[in-house]
Amino acid sequence: MVSLRGRLDGGEARQGILPNRVMPIASADNRFFLLFVEAYFFMKELMYLLGSLALLLIVGLVAGKVVALLRLPGLLGMLLVGIVLGPYAFNILDVELLNISQDLRSLALIIILVRAGLGLKRENFAKVGSAAIRLSSIPCILEGITVMVMSYSLLDFGFAEAGMLGFILAAVSPAVVVPGMLNLKKQGYGEDR
């Protein structure tokens, strides 16, 4: 079966299967109509995606502020909103947003790490170079090993799965630590007076 576009481009219509009086062969009006229909459906999908993203951001920020009033990390409120709006509870979010969520998470982690890197001064880093390397690598390794051992023993994960879980969590933990440290730096903690 030939699509409507194939018929309008002159596929079967020129061979007499579709009479010209029913549908003109390739008029400019029909091409404009098809272009309009394609643009309409593209914009509709894009609006669903942007609407889901806006809903997630607005409700997440509000929940983060509410949870922060309870003296808990704001990230907890955002995490709960993601669970509630996502596919495991109310399934409100657009499927396309869930498909690109890995890219959005990677972008967010890049932004967090760049913000942390921009706060470093070369002179200070040269003074405490080896200590900084130890303070950044040892906690990551210990956190990964701890989660690996706990998930291996408590959750009955295989050794490989437990290791992946441990070091994925250890790699993402700067998303929690760095904003808190930047907040402390803004308040003046850790600076020479």
C-alpha positions in Angstrom: 0.0 0.0 0.0 1.4 3.4 -1.0 1.3 6.2 1.5 -0.6 9.4 0.9 2.7 11.1 0.4 3.7 8.6 -2.3 0.4 9.3 -4.0 0.8 13.0 -3.9 4.4 12.8 -5.1 3.0 11.1 -8.3 3.5 7.5 -7.4 0.3 5.6 -8.3 -1.7 8.7 -9.1 0.0 9.2 -12.4 -0.7 5.5 -13.3 -4.4 6.0 -13.1 -5.1 4.1 -9.8 -6.2 7.3 -8.0 -8.3 9.5 -10.3 -7.1 13.1 -10.5 -10.5 14.5 -9.7 -10.5 12.8 -6.3 -7.0 14.0 -5.3 -4.8 16.2 -7.5 -1.4 14.7 -8.3 1.0 17.2 -6.7 -0.5 20.5 -6.1 1.2 23.1 -3.9 -1.8 23.1 -1.5 -1.5 19.4 -0.8 2.2 19.7 -0.1 1.6 22.6 2.2 -1.2 20.6 4.0 1.1 17.6 4.5 3.9 19.9 5.8 1.4 21.6 8.1 0.2 18.2 9.5 3.8 17.0 10.0 4.7 20.3 11.8 1.6 20.0 13.9 2.4 16.5 15.2 6.0 17.4 15.7 5.1 20.5 17.7 2.5 18.5 19.7 5.1 15.9 20.7 7.6 18.7 21.5 5.0 20.5 23.7 4.2 17.3 25.6 8.0 16.8 26.2 8.5 20.4 27.3 5.4 20.4 29.4 6.5 17.3 31.2 10.0 18.8 31.7 8.5 22.1 33.0 6.1 20.2 35.4 9.0 18.1 36.7 11.2 21.2 37.2 8.6 23.4 38.9 7.2 20.7 41.2 10.6 19.5 41.9 11.9 22.9 42.9 8.9 23.6 45.1 9.2 20.2 46.8 12.9 20.8 47.3 12.1 24.1 49.1 9.4 22.5 51.2 11.7 19.6 52.3 14.5 22.2 53.0 12.1 23.9 55.4 12.0 20.6 57.3 15.8 20.8 57.6 16.3 17.9 55.2 18.3 18.0 52.0 16.3 19.6 49.1 17.4 16.8 46.9 15.2 14.4 48.8 12.0 16.4 47.8 13.1 16.4 44.2 13.8 12.7 44.3 10.3 12.0 45.7 8.7 14.2 43.0 10.5 12.2 40.3 9.3 8.9 41.8 5.7 10.2 42.2 5.4 11.7 38.7 7.4 8.9 37.0 6.3 5.6 35.7 6.3 3.9 39.1 3.5 5.9 40.6 1.2 8.3 38.6 3.0 8.0 35.2 2.3 11.6 34.4 5.6 12.3 32.5 5.9 12.0 28.7 7.6 8.8 27.5 10.1 10.8 25.5 11.3 12.6 28.6 12.0 9.2 30.2 13.9 8.2 27.0 16.2 11.2 27.3 16.5 11.1 31.1 20.0 9.5 31.0 21.3 12.4 28.9 19.7 14.9 31.2 21.3 13.2 34.3 24.7 13.3 32.6 24.2 17.0 31.7 23.3 17.8 35.3 26.3 15.9 36.7 28.6 17.8 34.2 27.2 21.1 35.4 27.7 20.2 39.1 31.3 19.1 38.5 32.1 22.2 36.4 30.7 24.4 39.1 33.0 22.6 41.6 36.0 22.9 39.3 35.5 26.6 38.7 35.7 27.2 42.5 39.2 25.8 42.6 42.3 28.1 42.7 45.5 26.8 41.3 47.6 28.3 44.1 45.5 26.5 46.8 45.5 23.3 44.9 49.3 23.4 44.6 49.6 23.8 48.3 47.3 20.9 49.2 47.8 18.7 46.1 48.4 15.3 47.6 45.9 15.8 50.4 43.3 16.8 47.8 43.9 13.7 45.8 43.6 11.5 48.9 40.5 13.3 50.1 38.8 12.9 46.7 39.8 9.3 45.9 39.8 7.5 49.2 36.2 8.4 50.2 35.0 7.4 46.7 36.8 4.0 46.9 35.6 3.3 50.4 32.0 4.3 49.6 32.0 2.1 46.5 33.4 -0.9 48.5 31.0 -0.3 51.4 27.9 -0.3 49.1 29.3 -3.3 47.2 29.8 -5.4 50.4 26.4 -4.3 51.8 24.5 -5.1 48.6 26.3 -8.4 48.2 25.5 -9.5 51.7 22.1 -7.9 52.3 20.5 -7.8 48.9 21.9 -11.1 47.5 23.4 -9.4 44.5 26.1 -11.1 42.5 29.6 -9.7 43.0 29.7 -7.9 39.7 26.2 -6.3 40.2 27.1 -5.3 43.7 30.3 -3.7 42.5 28.5 -1.8 39.7 25.9 -0.5 42.2 28.6 0.6 44.7 30.8 2.5 42.2 27.9 4.0 40.3 26.6 5.4 43.6 30.1 6.6 44.5 30.4 8.3 41.2 27.1 10.2 41.6 27.6 11.2 45.2 29.3 14.5 44.2 25.8 15.6 43.1 24.9 15.6 46.8 28.2 16.8 48.3 29.3 19.5 45.9 26.2 21.8 46.2 26.5 21.7 50.0 30.1 22.5 49.9 29.5 25.4 47.5 26.8 26.7 49.9 29.3 26.5 52.8 31.9 28.3 50.7 29.4 31.1 49.9 28.7 31.5 53.7 32.5 31.9 54.2 33.4 28.6 55.8 36.8 27.2 54.9 38.3 30.6 54.0 41.3 32.2 55.6 40.1 35.1 57.8 
